[in-house]
């Protein structure tokens, strides 16, 4: 069983640093999205998961669609990372 702990870090507008732990990657992603929606800055997720390999983001495109169903728009000019509609 993987007991990986994820940490979500962010900075609020006055500059205060915050972090919250969670044992679930889906929950970490939800927290990070809530912080971004609330205009927090430098929102990031960190873990020491040995099971997590590769870059976060789009890992496959089938018939022009990302795994979440969004349209695949190509690659960014930076780092060759995949981009999808609505991505920031």
PDB file of N, CA, C and O in Angstrom, chain B, residues numbered from 101:
ATOM      1  N   UNK B 101       0.842  -1.193   0.000  1.00  0.00           N
ATOM      2  CA  UNK B 101       0.000   0.000   0.000  1.00  0.00           C
ATOM      3  C   UNK B 101       0.878   1.243   0.000  1.00  0.00           C
ATOM      4  O   UNK B 101       1.861   1.314   0.737  1.00  0.00           O
ATOM      5  N   UNK B 102       0.523   2.218  -0.823  1.00  0.00           N
ATOM      6  CA  UNK B 102       1.283   3.458  -0.931  1.00  0.00           C
ATOM      7  C   UNK B 102       0.772   4.462   0.098  1.00  0.00           C
ATOM      8  O   UNK B 102      -0.396   4.849   0.065  1.00  0.00           O
ATOM      9  N   UNK B 103       1.635   4.876   1.000  1.00  0.00           N
ATOM     10  CA  UNK B 103       1.264   5.848   2.035  1.00  0.00           C
ATOM     11  C   UNK B 103       1.795   7.235   1.698  1.00  0.00           C
ATOM     12  O   UNK B 103       2.199   7.984   2.588  1.00  0.00           O
ATOM     13  N   UNK B 104       1.794   7.572   0.429  1.00  0.00           N
ATOM     14  CA  UNK B 104       2.328   8.851  -0.020  1.00  0.00           C
ATOM     15  C   UNK B 104       1.508   9.998   0.549  1.00  0.00           C
ATOM     16  O   UNK B 104       0.278   9.979   0.524  1.00  0.00           O
ATOM     17  N   UNK B 105       2.203  10.976   1.052  1.00  0.00           N
ATOM     18  CA  UNK B 105       1.566  12.203   1.504  1.00  0.00           C
ATOM     19  C   UNK B 105       1.868  13.283   0.485  1.00  0.00           C
ATOM     20  O   UNK B 105       3.007  13.420   0.039  1.00  0.00           O
ATOM     21  N   UNK B 106       0.864  14.044   0.119  1.00  0.00           N
ATOM     22  CA  UNK B 106       1.026  15.164  -0.803  1.00  0.00           C
ATOM     23  C   UNK B 106       0.884  16.457  -0.013  1.00  0.00           C
ATOM     24  O   UNK B 106       0.085  16.544   0.919  1.00  0.00           O
ATOM     25  N   UNK B 107       1.662  17.449  -0.392  1.00  0.00           N
ATOM     26  CA  UNK B 107       1.572  18.772   0.215  1.00  0.00           C
ATOM     27  C   UNK B 107       1.191  19.762  -0.877  1.00  0.00           C
ATOM     28  O   UNK B 107       1.756  19.752  -1.970  1.00  0.00           O
ATOM     29  N   UNK B 108       0.226  20.613  -0.563  1.00  0.00           N
ATOM     30  CA  UNK B 108      -0.152  21.699  -1.461  1.00  0.00           C
ATOM     31  C   UNK B 108       0.351  22.982  -0.813  1.00  0.00           C
ATOM     32  O   UNK B 108       0.008  23.287   0.329  1.00  0.00           O
ATOM     33  N   UNK B 109       1.163  23.727  -1.550  1.00  0.00           N
ATOM     34  CA  UNK B 109       1.743  24.979  -1.052  1.00  0.00           C
ATOM     35  C   UNK B 109       1.187  26.140  -1.859  1.00  0.00           C
ATOM     36  O   UNK B 109       0.919  25.995  -3.051  1.00  0.00           O
ATOM     37  N   UNK B 110       1.010  27.294  -1.217  1.00  0.00           N
ATOM     38  CA  UNK B 110       0.597  28.509  -1.918  1.00  0.00           C
ATOM     39  C   UNK B 110       0.962  29.728  -1.095  1.00  0.00           C
ATOM     40  O   UNK B 110       1.257  29.640   0.097  1.00  0.00           O
ATOM     41  N   UNK B 111       0.934  30.874  -1.772  1.00  0.00           N
ATOM     42  CA  UNK B 111       1.196  32.167  -1.131  1.00  0.00           C
ATOM     43  C   UNK B 111      -0.040  33.026  -1.345  1.00  0.00           C
ATOM     44  O   UNK B 111      -0.540  33.144  -2.464  1.00  0.00           O
ATOM     45  N   UNK B 112      -0.534  33.631  -0.254  1.00  0.00           N
ATOM     46  CA  UNK B 112      -1.700  34.505  -0.396  1.00  0.00           C
ATOM     47  C   UNK B 112      -1.247  35.888  -0.868  1.00  0.00           C
ATOM     48  O   UNK B 112      -0.049  36.154  -0.967  1.00  0.00           O
ATOM     49  N   UNK B 113      -2.200  36.757  -1.155  1.00  0.00           N
ATOM     50  CA  UNK B 113      -1.899  38.074  -1.724  1.00  0.00           C
ATOM     51  C   UNK B 113      -0.994  38.919  -0.820  1.00  0.00           C
ATOM     52  O   UNK B 113      -0.087  39.573  -1.335  1.00  0.00           O
ATOM     53  N   UNK B 114      -1.201  38.937   0.518  1.00  0.00           N
ATOM     54  CA  UNK B 114      -0.270  39.701   1.341  1.00  0.00           C
ATOM     55  C   UNK B 114       1.135  39.086   1.400  1.00  0.00           C
ATOM     56  O   UNK B 114       2.076  39.736   1.856  1.00  0.00           O
ATOM     57  N   UNK B 115       1.275  37.854   0.948  1.00  0.00           N
ATOM     58  CA  UNK B 115       2.599  37.220   0.929  1.00  0.00           C
ATOM     59  C   UNK B 115       2.795  36.125   1.954  1.00  0.00           C
ATOM     60  O   UNK B 115       3.905  35.612   2.102  1.00  0.00           O
ATOM     61  N   UNK B 116       1.739  35.753   2.667  1.00  0.00           N
ATOM     62  CA  UNK B 116       1.856  34.676   3.647  1.00  0.00           C
ATOM     63  C   UNK B 116       1.941  33.319   2.974  1.00  0.00           C
ATOM     64  O   UNK B 116       1.203  33.038   2.030  1.00  0.00           O
ATOM     65  N   UNK B 117       2.848  32.478   3.462  1.00  0.00           N
ATOM     66  CA  UNK B 117       3.017  31.141   2.897  1.00  0.00           C
ATOM     67  C   UNK B 117       2.160  30.140   3.660  1.00  0.00           C
ATOM     68  O   UNK B 117       2.059  30.197   4.886  1.00  0.00           O
ATOM     69  N   UNK B 118       1.541  29.220   2.915  1.00  0.00           N
ATOM     70  CA  UNK B 118       0.648  28.233   3.508  1.00  0.00           C
ATOM     71  C   UNK B 118       0.922  26.860   2.901  1.00  0.00           C
ATOM     72  O   UNK B 118       1.447  26.746   1.793  1.00  0.00           O
ATOM     73  N   UNK B 119       0.559  25.833   3.643  1.00  0.00           N
ATOM     74  CA  UNK B 119       0.666  24.461   3.143  1.00  0.00           C
ATOM     75  C   UNK B 119      -0.398  23.623   3.823  1.00  0.00           C
ATOM     76  O   UNK B 119      -0.764  23.868   4.972  1.00  0.00           O
ATOM     77  N   UNK B 120      -0.886  22.637   3.100  1.00  0.00           N
ATOM     78  CA  UNK B 120      -1.827  21.695   3.689  1.00  0.00           C
ATOM     79  C   UNK B 120      -1.498  20.294   3.188  1.00  0.00           C
ATOM     80  O   UNK B 120      -1.266  20.107   1.993  1.00  0.00           O
ATOM     81  N   UNK B 121      -1.474  19.318   4.072  1.00  0.00           N
ATOM     82  CA  UNK B 121      -1.181  17.944   3.651  1.00  0.00           C
ATOM     83  C   UNK B 121      -2.449  17.187   3.288  1.00  0.00           C
ATOM     84  O   UNK B 121      -3.537  17.494   3.777  1.00  0.00           O
ATOM     85  N   UNK B 122      -2.292  16.204   2.430  1.00  0.00           N
ATOM     86  CA  UNK B 122      -3.369  15.267   2.126  1.00  0.00           C
ATOM     87  C   UNK B 122      -2.723  13.962   1.678  1.00  0.00           C
ATOM     88  O   UNK B 122      -1.631  13.973   1.110  1.00  0.00           O
ATOM     89  N   UNK B 123      -3.373  12.866   1.922  1.00  0.00           N
ATOM     90  CA  UNK B 123      -2.848  11.570   1.536  1.00  0.00           C
ATOM     91  C   UNK B 123      -3.374  11.094   0.198  1.00  0.00           C
ATOM     92  O   UNK B 123      -3.199   9.929  -0.159  1.00  0.00           O
ATOM     93  N   UNK B 124      -4.025  11.993  -0.556  1.00  0.00           N
ATOM     94  CA  UNK B 124      -4.688  11.595  -1.779  1.00  0.00           C
ATOM     95  C   UNK B 124      -4.383  12.600  -2.884  1.00  0.00           C
ATOM     96  O   UNK B 124      -4.611  13.796  -2.706  1.00  0.00           O
ATOM     97  N   UNK B 125      -3.871  12.134  -4.025  1.00  0.00           N
ATOM     98  CA  UNK B 125      -3.511  13.045  -5.099  1.00  0.00           C
ATOM     99  C   UNK B 125      -4.729  13.779  -5.655  1.00  0.00           C
ATOM    100  O   UNK B 125      -4.638  14.968  -5.960  1.00  0.00           O
ATOM    101  N   UNK B 126      -5.861  13.099  -5.794  1.00  0.00           N
ATOM    102  CA  UNK B 126      -7.063  13.775  -6.298  1.00  0.00           C
ATOM    103  C   UNK B 126      -7.461  14.924  -5.386  1.00  0.00           C
ATOM    104  O   UNK B 126      -7.840  15.993  -5.864  1.00  0.00           O
ATOM    105  N   UNK B 127      -7.379  14.714  -4.092  1.00  0.00           N
ATOM    106  CA  UNK B 127      -7.696  15.786  -3.140  1.00  0.00           C
ATOM    107  C   UNK B 127      -6.682  16.920  -3.259  1.00  0.00           C
ATOM    108  O   UNK B 127      -7.052  18.092  -3.191  1.00  0.00           O
ATOM    109  N   UNK B 128      -5.410  16.581  -3.438  1.00  0.00           N
ATOM    110  CA  UNK B 128      -4.379  17.611  -3.615  1.00  0.00           C
ATOM    111  C   UNK B 128      -4.676  18.465  -4.844  1.00  0.00           C
ATOM    112  O   UNK B 128      -4.529  19.686  -4.802  1.00  0.00           O
ATOM    113  N   UNK B 129      -5.093  17.828  -5.935  1.00  0.00           N
ATOM    114  CA  UNK B 129      -5.443  18.569  -7.150  1.00  0.00           C
ATOM    115  C   UNK B 129      -6.646  19.480  -6.924  1.00  0.00           C
ATOM    116  O   UNK B 129      -6.673  20.608  -7.417  1.00  0.00           O
ATOM    117  N   UNK B 130      -7.642  18.995  -6.178  1.00  0.00           N
ATOM    118  CA  UNK B 130      -8.818  19.813  -5.867  1.00  0.00           C
ATOM    119  C   UNK B 130      -8.429  21.029  -5.023  1.00  0.00           C
ATOM    120  O   UNK B 130      -8.891  22.141  -5.280  1.00  0.00           O
ATOM    121  N   UNK B 131      -7.578  20.813  -4.015  1.00  0.00           N
ATOM    122  CA  UNK B 131      -7.122  21.923  -3.165  1.00  0.00           C
ATOM    123  C   UNK B 131      -6.361  22.943  -4.008  1.00  0.00           C
ATOM    124  O   UNK B 131      -6.592  24.146  -3.889  1.00  0.00           O
ATOM    125  N   UNK B 132      -5.452  22.460  -4.861  1.00  0.00           N
ATOM    126  CA  UNK B 132      -4.668  23.361  -5.706  1.00  0.00           C
ATOM    127  C   UNK B 132      -5.574  24.172  -6.620  1.00  0.00           C
ATOM    128  O   UNK B 132      -5.365  25.373  -6.790  1.00  0.00           O
ATOM    129  N   UNK B 133      -6.572  23.535  -7.205  1.00  0.00           N
ATOM    130  CA  UNK B 133      -7.507  24.263  -8.062  1.00  0.00           C
ATOM    131  C   UNK B 133      -8.295  25.303  -7.279  1.00  0.00           C
ATOM    132  O   UNK B 133      -8.518  26.407  -7.775  1.00  0.00           O
ATOM    133  N   UNK B 134      -8.723  24.967  -6.052  1.00  0.00           N
ATOM    134  CA  UNK B 134      -9.442  25.957  -5.218  1.00  0.00           C
ATOM    135  C   UNK B 134      -8.549  27.152  -4.912  1.00  0.00           C
ATOM    136  O   UNK B 134      -9.011  28.293  -4.932  1.00  0.00           O
ATOM    137  N   UNK B 135      -7.273  26.899  -4.628  1.00  0.00           N
ATOM    138  CA  UNK B 135      -6.357  27.997  -4.324  1.00  0.00           C
ATOM    139  C   UNK B 135      -6.140  28.874  -5.557  1.00  0.00           C
ATOM    140  O   UNK B 135      -6.102  30.100  -5.454  1.00  0.00           O
ATOM    141  N   UNK B 136      -6.000  28.242  -6.721  1.00  0.00           N
ATOM    142  CA  UNK B 136      -5.837  29.028  -7.953  1.00  0.00           C
ATOM    143  C   UNK B 136      -7.092  29.844  -8.244  1.00  0.00           C
ATOM    144  O   UNK B 136      -7.006  31.009  -8.634  1.00  0.00           O
ATOM    145  N   UNK B 137      -8.254  29.231  -8.053  1.00  0.00           N
ATOM    146  CA  UNK B 137      -9.519  29.947  -8.273  1.00  0.00           C
ATOM    147  C   UNK B 137      -9.672  31.122  -7.313  1.00  0.00           C
ATOM    148  O   UNK B 137     -10.343  32.105  -7.626  1.00  0.00           O
ATOM    149  N   UNK B 138      -9.044  31.015  -6.138  1.00  0.00           N
ATOM    150  CA  UNK B 138      -9.098  32.087  -5.139  1.00  0.00           C
ATOM    151  C   UNK B 138      -7.955  33.091  -5.324  1.00  0.00           C
ATOM    152  O   UNK B 138      -7.698  33.914  -4.445  1.00  0.00           O
ATOM    153  N   UNK B 139      -7.270  33.016  -6.477  1.00  0.00           N
ATOM    154  CA  UNK B 139      -6.184  33.942  -6.832  1.00  0.00           C
ATOM    155  C   UNK B 139      -4.962  33.852  -5.925  1.00  0.00           C
ATOM    156  O   UNK B 139      -4.237  34.834  -5.763  1.00  0.00           O
ATOM    157  N   UNK B 140      -4.728  32.680  -5.331  1.00  0.00           N
ATOM    158  CA  UNK B 140      -3.498  32.494  -4.582  1.00  0.00           C
ATOM    159  C   UNK B 140      -2.346  32.396  -5.582  1.00  0.00           C
ATOM    160  O   UNK B 140      -2.555  32.105  -6.760  1.00  0.00           O
ATOM    161  N   UNK B 141      -1.134  32.642  -5.097  1.00  0.00           N
ATOM    162  CA  UNK B 141       0.027  32.678  -5.980  1.00  0.00           C
ATOM    163  C   UNK B 141       0.950  31.500  -5.715  1.00  0.00           C
ATOM    164  O   UNK B 141       0.966  30.954  -4.611  1.00  0.00           O
ATOM    165  N   UNK B 142       1.706  31.114  -6.710  1.00  0.00           N
ATOM    166  CA  UNK B 142       2.720  30.055  -6.618  1.00  0.00           C
ATOM    167  C   UNK B 142       2.146  28.766  -6.030  1.00  0.00           C
ATOM    168  O   UNK B 142       2.754  28.147  -5.156  1.00  0.00           O
ATOM    169  N   UNK B 143       0.980  28.373  -6.515  1.00  0.00           N
ATOM    170  CA  UNK B 143       0.329  27.148  -6.040  1.00  0.00           C
ATOM    171  C   UNK B 143       1.072  25.955  -6.639  1.00  0.00           C
ATOM    172  O   UNK B 143       1.278  25.880  -7.851  1.00  0.00           O
ATOM    173  N   UNK B 144       1.468  25.031  -5.777  1.00  0.00           N
ATOM    174  CA  UNK B 144       2.183  23.852  -6.251  1.00  0.00           C
ATOM    175  C   UNK B 144       1.867  22.641  -5.387  1.00  0.00           C
ATOM    176  O   UNK B 144       1.468  22.778  -4.230  1.00  0.00           O
ATOM    177  N   UNK B 145       2.048  21.469  -5.949  1.00  0.00           N
ATOM    178  CA  UNK B 145       1.851  20.212  -5.232  1.00  0.00           C
ATOM    179  C   UNK B 145       3.199  19.504  -5.195  1.00  0.00           C
ATOM    180  O   UNK B 145       3.911  19.453  -6.198  1.00  0.00           O
ATOM    181  N   UNK B 146       3.540  18.964  -4.044  1.00  0.00           N
ATOM    182  CA  UNK B 146       4.783  18.209  -3.906  1.00  0.00           C
ATOM    183  C   UNK B 146       4.505  16.895  -3.197  1.00  0.00           C
ATOM    184  O   UNK B 146       3.588  16.792  -2.383  1.00  0.00           O
ATOM    185  N   UNK B 147       5.317  15.891  -3.521  1.00  0.00           N
ATOM    186  CA  UNK B 147       5.233  14.610  -2.830  1.00  0.00           C
ATOM    187  C   UNK B 147       6.570  13.907  -2.968  1.00  0.00           C
ATOM    188  O   UNK B 147       7.432  14.318  -3.745  1.00  0.00           O
ATOM    189  N   UNK B 148       6.721  12.869  -2.219  1.00  0.00           N
ATOM    190  CA  UNK B 148       7.904  12.030  -2.333  1.00  0.00           C
ATOM    191  C   UNK B 148       7.490  10.655  -2.824  1.00  0.00           C
ATOM    192  O   UNK B 148       8.093   9.649  -2.451  1.00  0.00           O
ATOM    193  N   UNK B 149       6.470  10.611  -3.652  1.00  0.00           N
ATOM    194  CA  UNK B 149       5.936   9.358  -4.152  1.00  0.00           C
ATOM    195  C   UNK B 149       6.923   8.692  -5.095  1.00  0.00           C
ATOM    196  O   UNK B 149       7.319   9.278  -6.103  1.00  0.00           O
ATOM    197  N   UNK B 150       7.316   7.484  -4.776  1.00  0.00           N
ATOM    198  CA  UNK B 150       8.189   6.740  -5.670  1.00  0.00           C
ATOM    199  C   UNK B 150       7.393   6.155  -6.829  1.00  0.00           C
ATOM    200  O   UNK B 150       7.976   5.725  -7.825  1.00  0.00           O
ATOM    201  N   UNK B 151       6.059   6.133  -6.712  1.00  0.00           N
ATOM    202  CA  UNK B 151       5.213   5.592  -7.768  1.00  0.00           C
ATOM    203  C   UNK B 151       4.898   6.636  -8.835  1.00  0.00           C
ATOM    204  O   UNK B 151       4.435   6.281  -9.918  1.00  0.00           O
ATOM    205  N   UNK B 152       5.140   7.915  -8.551  1.00  0.00           N
ATOM    206  CA  UNK B 152       4.827   8.989  -9.478  1.00  0.00           C
ATOM    207  C   UNK B 152       6.022   9.218 -10.395  1.00  0.00           C
ATOM    208  O   UNK B 152       7.070   9.685  -9.950  1.00  0.00           O
ATOM    209  N   UNK B 153       5.866   8.894 -11.652  1.00  0.00           N
ATOM    210  CA  UNK B 153       6.943   9.105 -12.615  1.00  0.00           C
ATOM    211  C   UNK B 153       6.422   9.936 -13.765  1.00  0.00           C
ATOM    212  O   UNK B 153       5.229   9.912 -14.067  1.00  0.00           O
ATOM    213  N   UNK B 154       7.298  10.662 -14.399  1.00  0.00           N
ATOM    214  CA  UNK B 154       6.911  11.481 -15.536  1.00  0.00           C
ATOM    215  C   UNK B 154       6.368  12.826 -15.110  1.00  0.00           C
ATOM    216  O   UNK B 154       6.249  13.126 -13.922  1.00  0.00           O
ATOM    217  N   UNK B 155       6.045  13.625 -16.104  1.00  0.00           N
ATOM    218  CA  UNK B 155       5.531  14.966 -15.869  1.00  0.00           C
ATOM    219  C   UNK B 155       4.026  14.923 -15.642  1.00  0.00           C
ATOM    220  O   UNK B 155       3.327  14.104 -16.239  1.00  0.00           O
ATOM    221  N   UNK B 156       3.533  15.800 -14.785  1.00  0.00           N
ATOM    222  CA  UNK B 156       2.099  15.943 -14.607  1.00  0.00           C
ATOM    223  C   UNK B 156       1.522  16.605 -15.852  1.00  0.00           C
ATOM    224  O   UNK B 156       2.204  17.387 -16.515  1.00  0.00           O
ATOM    225  N   UNK B 157       0.305  16.304 -16.162  1.00  0.00           N
ATOM    226  CA  UNK B 157      -0.337  16.916 -17.314  1.00  0.00           C
ATOM    227  C   UNK B 157      -0.896  15.857 -18.231  1.00  0.00           C
ATOM    228  O   UNK B 157      -1.172  14.734 -17.808  1.00  0.00           O
ATOM    229  N   UNK B 158      -1.061  16.216 -19.476  1.00  0.00           N
ATOM    230  CA  UNK B 158      -1.641  15.301 -20.450  1.00  0.00           C
ATOM    231  C   UNK B 158      -0.662  14.176 -20.728  1.00  0.00           C
ATOM    232  O   UNK B 158       0.486  14.425 -21.097  1.00  0.00           O
ATOM    233  N   UNK B 159      -1.108  12.938 -20.552  1.00  0.00           N
ATOM    234  CA  UNK B 159      -0.224  11.806 -20.812  1.00  0.00           C
ATOM    235  C   UNK B 159      -0.660  11.007 -22.037  1.00  0.00           C
ATOM    236  O   UNK B 159       0.047  10.098 -22.469  1.00  0.00           O
ATOM    237  N   UNK B 160      -1.811  11.341 -22.590  1.00  0.00           N
ATOM    238  CA  UNK B 160      -2.252  10.662 -23.809  1.00  0.00           C
ATOM    239  C   UNK B 160      -3.272  11.527 -24.522  1.00  0.00           C
ATOM    240  O   UNK B 160      -3.987  12.318 -23.907  1.00  0.00           O
ATOM    241  N   UNK B 161      -3.322  11.359 -25.837  1.00  0.00           N
ATOM    242  CA  UNK B 161      -4.313  12.043 -26.659  1.00  0.00           C
ATOM    243  C   UNK B 161      -4.909  10.993 -27.589  1.00  0.00           C
ATOM    244  O   UNK B 161      -4.186  10.336 -28.337  1.00  0.00           O
ATOM    245  N   UNK B 162      -6.216  10.841 -27.538  1.00  0.00           N
ATOM    246  CA  UNK B 162      -6.904   9.875 -28.386  1.00  0.00           C
ATOM    247  C   UNK B 162      -7.957  10.619 -29.182  1.00  0.00           C
ATOM    248  O   UNK B 162      -8.849  11.254 -28.619  1.00  0.00           O
ATOM    249  N   UNK B 163      -7.843  10.533 -30.492  1.00  0.00           N
ATOM    250  CA  UNK B 163      -8.774  11.216 -31.396  1.00  0.00           C
ATOM    251  C   UNK B 163      -8.900  12.699 -31.073  1.00  0.00           C
ATOM    252  O   UNK B 163      -9.997  13.256 -31.102  1.00  0.00           O
ATOM    253  N   UNK B 164      -7.751  13.347 -30.759  1.00  0.00           N
ATOM    254  CA  UNK B 164      -7.741  14.780 -30.499  1.00  0.00           C
ATOM    255  C   UNK B 164      -8.270  15.197 -29.145  1.00  0.00           C
ATOM    256  O   UNK B 164      -8.496  16.385 -28.916  1.00  0.00           O
ATOM    257  N   UNK B 165      -8.477  14.238 -28.227  1.00  0.00           N
ATOM    258  CA  UNK B 165      -9.031  14.543 -26.908  1.00  0.00           C
ATOM    259  C   UNK B 165      -8.038  14.180 -25.802  1.00  0.00           C
ATOM    260  O   UNK B 165      -7.347  13.165 -25.883  1.00  0.00           O
ATOM    261  N   UNK B 166      -7.979  15.023 -24.772  1.00  0.00           N
ATOM    262  CA  UNK B 166      -7.196  14.747 -23.572  1.00  0.00           C
ATOM    263  C   UNK B 166      -7.966  13.746 -22.708  1.00  0.00           C
ATOM    264  O   UNK B 166      -9.157  13.528 -22.932  1.00  0.00           O
ATOM    265  N   UNK B 167      -7.297  13.131 -21.719  1.00  0.00           N
ATOM    266  CA  UNK B 167      -7.998  12.158 -20.874  1.00  0.00           C
ATOM    267  C   UNK B 167      -9.262  12.696 -20.207  1.00  0.00           C
ATOM    268  O   UNK B 167     -10.190  11.931 -19.945  1.00  0.00           O
ATOM    269  N   UNK B 168      -9.314  14.008 -19.926  1.00  0.00           N
ATOM    270  CA  UNK B 168     -10.503  14.572 -19.286  1.00  0.00           C
ATOM    271  C   UNK B 168     -11.582  14.975 -20.297  1.00  0.00           C
ATOM    272  O   UNK B 168     -12.609  15.537 -19.915  1.00  0.00           O
ATOM    273  N   UNK B 169     -11.353  14.690 -21.591  1.00  0.00           N
ATOM    274  CA  UNK B 169     -12.331  15.004 -22.620  1.00  0.00           C
ATOM    275  C   UNK B 169     -12.120  16.339 -23.299  1.00  0.00           C
ATOM    276  O   UNK B 169     -12.790  16.639 -24.287  1.00  0.00           O
ATOM    277  N   UNK B 170     -11.188  17.160 -22.783  1.00  0.00           N
ATOM    278  CA  UNK B 170     -10.914  18.460 -23.387  1.00  0.00           C
ATOM    279  C   UNK B 170     -10.189  18.311 -24.717  1.00  0.00           C
ATOM    280  O   UNK B 170      -9.508  17.312 -24.948  1.00  0.00           O
ATOM    281  N   UNK B 171     -10.332  19.293 -25.582  1.00  0.00           N
ATOM    282  CA  UNK B 171      -9.664  19.278 -26.878  1.00  0.00           C
ATOM    283  C   UNK B 171      -8.165  19.447 -26.705  1.00  0.00           C
ATOM    284  O   UNK B 171      -7.722  20.291 -25.926  1.00  0.00           O
ATOM    285  N   UNK B 172      -7.379  18.653 -27.422  1.00  0.00           N
ATOM    286  CA  UNK B 172      -5.929  18.789 -27.438  1.00  0.00           C
ATOM    287  C   UNK B 172      -5.577  19.835 -28.480  1.00  0.00           C
ATOM    288  O   UNK B 172      -5.999  19.726 -29.632  1.00  0.00           O
ATOM    289  N   UNK B 173      -4.811  20.848 -28.096  1.00  0.00           N
ATOM    290  CA  UNK B 173      -4.508  21.957 -28.994  1.00  0.00           C
ATOM    291  C   UNK B 173      -3.087  21.934 -29.524  1.00  0.00           C
ATOM    292  O   UNK B 173      -2.710  22.838 -30.269  1.00  0.00           O
ATOM    293  N   UNK B 174      -2.299  20.965 -29.182  1.00  0.00           N
ATOM    294  CA  UNK B 174      -0.919  20.906 -29.667  1.00  0.00           C
ATOM    295  C   UNK B 174       0.053  20.954 -28.516  1.00  0.00           C
ATOM    296  O   UNK B 174      -0.259  20.531 -27.403  1.00  0.00           O
ATOM    297  N   UNK B 175       1.205  21.457 -28.782  1.00  0.00           N
ATOM    298  CA  UNK B 175       2.246  21.543 -27.760  1.00  0.00           C
ATOM    299  C   UNK B 175       2.639  23.002 -27.581  1.00  0.00           C
ATOM    300  O   UNK B 175       2.618  23.786 -28.530  1.00  0.00           O
ATOM    301  N   UNK B 176       2.999  23.354 -26.345  1.00  0.00           N
ATOM    302  CA  UNK B 176       3.478  24.705 -26.107  1.00  0.00           C
ATOM    303  C   UNK B 176       4.876  24.812 -26.680  1.00  0.00           C
ATOM    304  O   UNK B 176       5.521  23.794 -26.932  1.00  0.00           O
ATOM    305  N   UNK B 177       5.341  25.997 -26.885  1.00  0.00           N
ATOM    306  CA  UNK B 177       6.689  26.176 -27.403  1.00  0.00           C
ATOM    307  C   UNK B 177       7.726  25.895 -26.327  1.00  0.00           C
ATOM    308  O   UNK B 177       8.899  25.679 -26.629  1.00  0.00           O
ATOM    309  N   UNK B 178       7.294  25.899 -25.075  1.00  0.00           N
ATOM    310  CA  UNK B 178       8.214  25.668 -23.956  1.00  0.00           C
ATOM    311  C   UNK B 178       8.125  24.234 -23.493  1.00  0.00           C
ATOM    312  O   UNK B 178       7.025  23.743 -23.240  1.00  0.00           O
ATOM    313  N   UNK B 179       9.203  23.569 -23.377  1.00  0.00           N
ATOM    314  CA  UNK B 179       9.319  22.242 -22.769  1.00  0.00           C
ATOM    315  C   UNK B 179       8.576  21.142 -23.515  1.00  0.00           C
ATOM    316  O   UNK B 179       8.597  19.995 -23.069  1.00  0.00           O
ATOM    317  N   UNK B 180       7.928  21.442 -24.623  1.00  0.00           N
ATOM    318  CA  UNK B 180       7.201  20.428 -25.365  1.00  0.00           C
ATOM    319  C   UNK B 180       6.038  19.827 -24.607  1.00  0.00           C
ATOM    320  O   UNK B 180       5.603  18.718 -24.917  1.00  0.00           O
ATOM    321  N   UNK B 181       5.521  20.554 -23.603  1.00  0.00           N
ATOM    322  CA  UNK B 181       4.431  20.029 -22.785  1.00  0.00           C
ATOM    323  C   UNK B 181       3.102  20.179 -23.511  1.00  0.00           C
ATOM    324  O   UNK B 181       2.884  21.137 -24.252  1.00  0.00           O
ATOM    325  N   UNK B 182       2.232  19.227 -23.286  1.00  0.00           N
ATOM    326  CA  UNK B 182       0.931  19.257 -23.931  1.00  0.00           C
ATOM    327  C   UNK B 182       0.066  20.379 -23.364  1.00  0.00           C
ATOM    328  O   UNK B 182       0.212  20.764 -22.204  1.00  0.00           O
ATOM    329  N   UNK B 183      -0.827  20.893 -24.188  1.00  0.00           N
ATOM    330  CA  UNK B 183      -1.698  21.982 -23.791  1.00  0.00           C
ATOM    331  C   UNK B 183      -3.118  21.613 -24.168  1.00  0.00           C
ATOM    332  O   UNK B 183      -3.334  20.944 -25.178  1.00  0.00           O
ATOM    333  N   UNK B 184      -4.077  22.032 -23.386  1.00  0.00           N
ATOM    334  CA  UNK B 184      -5.472  21.776 -23.717  1.00  0.00           C
ATOM    335  C   UNK B 184      -6.279  23.051 -23.552  1.00  0.00           C
ATOM    336  O   UNK B 184      -5.839  23.995 -22.896  1.00  0.00           O
ATOM    337  N   UNK B 185      -7.456  23.076 -24.149  1.00  0.00           N
ATOM    338  CA  UNK B 185      -8.329  24.247 -24.072  1.00  0.00           C
ATOM    339  C   UNK B 185      -8.628  24.572 -22.616  1.00  0.00           C
ATOM    340  O   UNK B 185      -8.952  23.679 -21.834  1.00  0.00           O
ATOM    341  N   UNK B 186      -8.522  25.838 -22.248  1.00  0.00           N
ATOM    342  CA  UNK B 186      -8.807  26.251 -20.888  1.00  0.00           C
ATOM    343  C   UNK B 186      -7.600  26.187 -19.974  1.00  0.00           C
ATOM    344  O   UNK B 186      -7.680  26.611 -18.822  1.00  0.00           O
ATOM    345  N   UNK B 187      -6.470  25.659 -20.468  1.00  0.00           N
ATOM    346  CA  UNK B 187      -5.271  25.585 -19.626  1.00  0.00           C
ATOM    347  C   UNK B 187      -4.685  26.969 -19.495  1.00  0.00           C
ATOM    348  O   UNK B 187      -4.755  27.777 -20.421  1.00  0.00           O
ATOM    349  N   UNK B 188      -4.108  27.240 -18.344  1.00  0.00           N
ATOM    350  CA  UNK B 188      -3.494  28.544 -18.093  1.00  0.00           C
ATOM    351  C   UNK B 188      -2.033  28.468 -18.410  1.00  0.00           C
ATOM    352  O   UNK B 188      -1.318  29.461 -18.268  1.00  0.00           O
TER     353      UNK B 188
END
